[in-house]
Amino acid sequence: MSFKPLTTMTLAMTLIFGSALGAAACPQPLTLQAADHVSISALNYEAQSPKAVVLLFHQAGSSKAEYATIALRLAASGYSSLAIDQRSGGTLFGPNETAGRLSKSASYAAAKADLVAALDGPRSGIFLLSCGAVATRQR
């Protein structure tokens, strides 16, 4: 399987949307702490006047890089987002920093702590997006 079409599409979207995204096009790396003390790598895509925050949880075998183009489009539409590297991920779309720091592969159940760490971050009005599923949590 070749990833060249994906790379070309990502580059094309960056060129098309890049001028409209302005400051939102520069994600800020940050580290969250899960309840079991695992450090969770994340990228924060901040919109200029955010309407809400969208949490981006990648699919199995993947990384936060899966949402790079979507997060830019969300920011351009006024939605900040936080993409995390879950410990149960892999290298699809790019390296998974959280999984890479662990000495063994983690289960999906163990990765729940990563999702909770993102959800319990200092934000309100959070929307969750994962493989098409959407949910909200009221504070």
N, C-alpha and C positions, 0 to 999 in steps of 0.2 A: 504494500500500500504506500502510495506516495503522498507526502504532505505539501508538495509544491503548489497545488491549486489553493490550499488553505493559506499558505504563506502569501501567494499572489493576491488572494481575496483580502487578507488582512492589510496588506500594503495599500491596495486600492481603496479600502474603506478609510484607512488613515489619511490618505491623500484627499479623499472626498470630504470627510468630516473634520479633518484637522484644523482648517481655518475657522470653522464654526465652534470648535470646542474650546479654544483659547486656553485659559489656565486650568480648566478641568482635564486637559489631556495629560497632565503630569501626576500619576498616582504616587501617593506617599506610603512607603513601607512602614509597617508597624508590627509589634509583637504583642499578642494577647497571652494571658496566662490561664490555662485550664485549671479546674478544681484539683486535678491530680498533679499539678505543677509542670505539666508539659507546656513548652513554649510553642505557640501557634503563630506561624508567619502569615501576614495578611498585607493586602494593598488597599488603601483608602482612596477612593475616587470622590473628591469633594466637588459638588456643584456650587456655583457662585451664590445662588439663593435657593437652598434646598427646600423642596416640598416635603420630602420624606427620605428615609434611608432604606436601601434595598440590600439585604444580605445575600451574597452569592456563594452557594455551596456546590462544589464541583461533583461530577459523577465519579464512579469507581475508576481507579487507575489513572486519575487525572490530577490537575493542579489548579491553583487560582488563575493561572494564565488562560484557562479555558474561557474566562469571561472578559478578557482584555478589550475586545471590540465592543461587546455589549455594554460594559461599564462606561466606556467613553460616550456611547450614545445615550445612556441613562443620564450622565452628567450634563450633556448638552441639552437634555430635556428637563433639567431641573431636579434630578434625583441623585443624591449622593449614594454611593454604594461601598460595601466592604466585601472583598473577595478573600477567602481564607484558604490556606493549604491544610486540609484535614489530614490527620495521621494515617488514614487508610487509603491515601491516594497513591499516585504513581507519576510517571513522566509524560503522560499524554498531554500535549500542548505546551510542555515545558517542565522544568524540574520542580518537584514538590519539596520545599525546604523543610517543612515539618516532618514528613515521612523520612527524609534524608538524615535528619538528626537522630532518629531512633535506631536502635541496634537490630530491630526485627520488625516485620510487617505487623500492623495493628489490625484488629478486627473492626467491622463496621460498628459494633456495639461500643467499642472503646472510643470511636470517633465522635460519639454523641457528646462527650465532654467538650470537644472542639466547637461544636455547634452551639452549645450552651454558653461557652465563653464569648462567642460572637454576639449571641442574643443578649447576654447580660452586660454588654459593653455600655458605655455612657451615652446611650442614644434613646430616643423615644419615637413612637410612630413607625416602628420597624416593619418592613415587608420582607418576607422570605421568598427566594426564588431558587428552585433546585430542579433541574430537568423538567421544567414546565409546571411544577406544583407551586402554588402560591398560597401563603397563609399570613395572618397578621397576629400580633401579640399586643394587647393593650397593657399599659403600665398604670 
